[in-house]
Amino acid sequence: MIDSILVALNKKIFSLAPVDYAKGLASRLKAKVSILIVQDEETETNGEFFLKELQPVLEKYRVNKIPVECYLSKGDFVKEVTKFVEENKANMIVIPRPLQKKDKDFDKWVKSLRRNIQSLLIIVEKK
């Protein structure tokens, strides 16, 4: 049973598409949603920028009474997502596909996530 959905984002793969997708799933499955924004160590962008971008979608969650929480972390994307899944028992992870179809970093992330976690991994196309 899916009762906890994690949407994992970072600067390279930031998109509202997986946040919208998770909202629809959570509504049907009666699941809670966690949004994790992972900043790499070199990124100077303030995480608050990403949270501001999410506000319109988060309002839709609230209107539909879907439980949602946002988290910011700093470090390696795969390590931070893996740690979050282990600590919070997310059954499903939703991430956006980068605009470039052949992205070596993204391909490595997906392989590592599939190897490190047991949760269902869904990759959503950006809008």
Secondary structure, 3 states (H helix, E strand, C coil): CCCEEEEEEECCCCCCHHHHHHHHHHHHHCCEEEEEEEECCCCCCCHHHHHHHHHHHHHHHHHCCCCEEEEEEECCHHHHHHHHHHHHCCCEEEEECCCCCCCHHHHHHHHHHHHHCCCEEEEECCC
